[in-house]
Amino acid sequence: MKLLVLLAIVLLIIAGHQLLRIIELSRGLKKTTEWQVTSSDNDRMGKIMVIFMVLFFAFFFWQAARWNERVLPLASSEHGLKVDALWDANMYLITFVFIVTNFFLFWFAYKYRGLANRKAVFLAHNNKLELAWTVIPAFALAFIIIFGLKYWNEIMSVSDKADKVIVELYAKQFDWSARYAGKDGKLGETDYRQISGSNSVGMDTADVLGNDDVIVRNEFHIPVGKEIVFYMRSRDVIHSAYMPHFRAQMNCVPGMITTFKFVPIKTTMEMRKDPYVINMMAGINKQREKFGEEPVEFDYLLLCNKICGISHFNMQMNLIVESQADYDAWIAKQKAFKAVAVKP
């Protein structure tokens, strides 16, 4: 199949070259030079512009329909719904401007093509046009900026809720760890000098606040409908904690702590029953089958969205969103740091 496609491309190139050669020979018979643009040339190019416009928009709408099923499902966090709304507003606006400007670009190339009985009009200045293309974009940008800042402030504002889950995401090449604050609701201090095989995140063993902290790897859980406050650190290079289904991303920077918060609104099981997600996973598993890989179920993922090294592609961690009761049962089974720590 690939050979046939390649052969077709080669034949098209040869045919195009021969067509250009025929045009050159015809100009020689008509005793006209190549640099002389005739009225018929302009007329022909104007009509080609219209044909190209139709094909261009047909391809654009086909692409939109073809790949729309590959976009992320609806956001699974409260703030994510607002982010999606702002994204949709931007895309509708951009798409409208894209269609209108490109339509007139090609249409005017046809309508005002150079013909023998036409003369171009020299327009030096037009105050009304200047006002229109200054004021209209200004209003559009003001709308985007105002709502963008409003949502940003809501997303990044300091949380004052007492009933929240505090989780630290600790990044290193090439995996993640999650540390939960214990019953005291506070994370213990850390010290990079205390990092060891049994103390992978550098817990300060002298700080009693960290005794009840819980550290997990490979998979971490959060309850639905409750605010989750994330503190993020990195051991080595800049990583980026990216949870696409929650529309959440924040860099993990060595030597500093960054934060992010959100409220999950859909459990993992609810997402697995979503028709859109079912269809999306069917497509993924179809591709996996071609490579002899086992089918997979939907899972929320914590990914690294910074190219952090040779195994960056493999730096991910499963995230389970569940009911409060299921979360309480899971966290109760996890051992506190004090119970497993070995002092260096």
N, C-alpha and C positions, 0 to 999 in steps of 0.2 A: 504493500500500500504506500509506504514511504517512498519507494522507488518510483512509483507512478506519479506521485505528487511532484517529486523532484524533476521527473521527465517533463511533466506538464509545464512547470515553471521555466525550464530551459527552452522548450518550444515557444512559449509566450515571448521570451526575450528575443529569440531568433526572429519570430514573426514581427515583433515591434521594430527591430532593426531593419528588416526588409521593407516595412511600411515607410519608415523614414527615408530609406533609399529611394523608394518609388516617388515620394514627395520631392526629393532633391532632383530626380531626373525630370519630373514634370515641370519643375520650375525652369530647368534648362531649356526644355522645348518651348516654354512660354516666353523665354528670354527675360525672366525676372530674377533678381538676386534674392538671396535668403533673408537679408536684413530688411527688405521692403515688406511691410505688413499691409496687406490689402483689406478692403472692406469685407470680402468673403472670408478672410482669415478671422477677422473680429467676430463676424456673424457665427462662424462655426465654433469658435472658442466660447462664445456666449451661450450657445445651445449645449455645448459640452458641460459648461458650468451647471446648468439646470439638471442635466442627467446625473452629474456627480453629486449634486445636492440631494437628489432623491435617494441615490444609493447610500450616501453618507448618513442620512437620517434613518434609513431602513436598517443599516448596520448598527447604528446607535441604539435604536429601540429593541433590536434583536438582542444585543448585548445585555441591555437592562433586564429583559425578560429571561434570558438564558441564565444569568448569574445571580439573579435576585434570590434564588433558593439557597445560595451559599452564604448569604449574610447571616450575622448573628441573630438568634431569636430575640424576642422582647427582653428588655433588661430585667434582671432578677434582684434589683435593689431599688429602694425608694428614690434615691437621687438619680439612678440610672434612667428612670422614666423621664426625668427632666432633661437629662443629657440627650436622650434620644429625641425628645421634642425639639430641642434646639438644633440638633443635627438635621432632623427632617426639615425644619424651617429653612436652614441654610441650603440644603440640597434642592428643595423646591425652588428657592430663589435663584440659585446658581443654574439649575437646569432650565428655568424659564429664560434667563438672560442668555444662556448658551444657545438655546433654540432660536430665539428672536434675532440675536446678532448674526448667527451663522446663516439664517434664512435670508436676511437682508444682504449679507455679504455676497452670497451666490446670486440672489435675485437681481441685485443692482449690477453685478457683472454682466448679466444678460440684458437687463432692461436698458442700460446706458452703454451698451457695447458700441464701439466706434463704427459708424456707417458713413458712407460718402456724403449723405445729405444732412449730417448732424455736426453741430459745433459745440465744443465743451464750454461750459459756463464757469468763469473764474469767480469764486466766492471767497473774498478775503476775510470776512468776519460776520458773525451773526450772534447778537446778544441773547436772543431767545434760546438758541441752541446751547450757547455757553451756560446759561442759567439752568437749563433742563438737565444737562449731563453733569452739572455740579451739585445741584440740590437733590435730585433723585438718588444718586449713589450715596450722598451724605446721610439722607434719611434711612436708607437701607443699612448702612454701616452702623449708624447710631442704634438702630433696633437690635442688631446682632451684638454690639458691644454692651449695651445696657443690660440685656437679658443674660448675656454671657457672664458679666460681672456679678449680677444678682445670684445666678445659680452657683457660681464659683464661691462666693462668700457663704452661701448656705452649706455647700459641701465641705468647705475647709474650716468653718467656724469651730471654735473649741466646744467640746461636748460638756454639758452640765448635768447630764442624766446620771442618777445614782445607780440605776439598774442597767449596767452595761457589761459586756465581756471584753476584757483586755487581753490582747494577743500580741506577742512580739514575733515578727518574722525575721529570721536570721539567715542571711545569704552567704554562701561561700562557693568557690568553684568545686564541684558543680552540683550542689544540692541545697535544699532548704531545711530549716528546722523551725518549729513553732513552739513558743513558750507562753504558757497561760499563767496569768496572775492567780494566786491561790485564794483562799477564803477571805484574806485581808484586803483583796482587791488591788494589791500593789505588787509590781515587779521588783525583784531584788536587783541590787547593783551588779555591774559586770566589770571585769578587768581582763583585758586581752592577755596579760601576763599569766593568767591562771588557766588559759586554754590548754586542754590535755585530751587524751583519749577518752577519759571518763567525764570530762567537762568541756564538751565540744563548743559551747557558746560562751565560755569564759565567765561563768557565774562566780561572783565574789563569795567565797565560802564563809567569810567572816560576817556577812550581812544576813541577819536572821530573817529579814523580809523575803529572802529568796528560798527559804527552806521549804515552803509549801508550793513553790512554782512547779508547774508540770511541763516537761519538755517532750515533744513527740517529733517523729520523722516519718516520711513517706506519705502520711495522710493526717489531716487535722479536721476537726469538726467545729461547727458553729450553729447556734440555735436560730430558727427563723423568727422574724418579727422583733428581734432585739438588736440594739445598737452594738456594733462590733468596732472597737477602737484598736487600730493596728499601730504598733511602734516597729520601725524597721531599721535594721543594722546590717552592715556588711563586714566580713573579715578581711577581704583582700582587695577586690576591684569594685568598680561601680556595677551593680546589678539593678534590675528594675522589676519590682513586684507587680505583676500584671494579672488581673483577674477579669478577663474580657466580658464574661456574662454579667458581671456586676458593674461594668463600666468604671473600673478602678485601676489606677496605675500610680505608682510612686517609686522614685529612685531610692535604692539602698546605697548609701555613700559611706565608705570607710571613715571612721573617726567622728561620725555624727549620727544623730537619730532623727529620722523623718517619720511623719505620721499621716494616717488616712483613716477615715471612718465611713461606714455605711450600714444600712439596715437591710438584711436579706429578706425578700418577700416570697420566695418560692423555694420549697425543699428540693432536694435532689430527686426524690421519687415523683414529685409533681412535674418536674422538667422531663423526666423519662416518659411520662404519659402525655406530654404535649404533642399534638399531631405534627407540628412543624419540626420538632426535635426528632420525632420518630422517623420522619421522611429524611431528615438530614443524616441521621445515623445509618439509615438504610443505604444511602449513597456512599458514606464512608466505608461501611462494611463490604459493600460491593467492590470497592477499590482494594480493600485489604485482601479480599478473596483472590483477586488476580495475582497477588504476590504471595499467596499461600499462608496468609496470616489469619489468626483467630479473630472472630467478630468481637466487638467491644460494646459496652453499654455507655450511655452518656454519663459523664462525671464533670462537675465543676473542676477547673484546674487553676493552680497558681503557677504562672510561667515566669521565666526571666525574659524581659523584653529589651535587654542590652546585650550586644555581642560581647560576651565576657570571656571567651576563650574557645578552645578546640571542642569542648563538649557542651557548649552553650545550648545546642538543640535538645539536649537530654535533661536540662535543668527544669524540672517541673514537679509538682506535688498535688496529689488529689485533695479536693476540698469537699467535705460532706456537709450539706445543710439539712438539718432535721428538726423535729419538734423539740420543745424545751425538755420534755420528759426523756426522750431518747438521748438528747445531749447530756442531761444530768447523769443518766445511767452510764454513758460512755466516759465522761470525765471522772466519775467515781472509780472507774476501773484503772485509771492511770496512776502510776506511782509518782509521788512528789520527789523533787530534786534531792531533798535530804535523805530519802530512803535509798537512793541509788548512787549518790555521789561518793567519790573517793578523793580525799584531799590530796593535792599534789605535794 
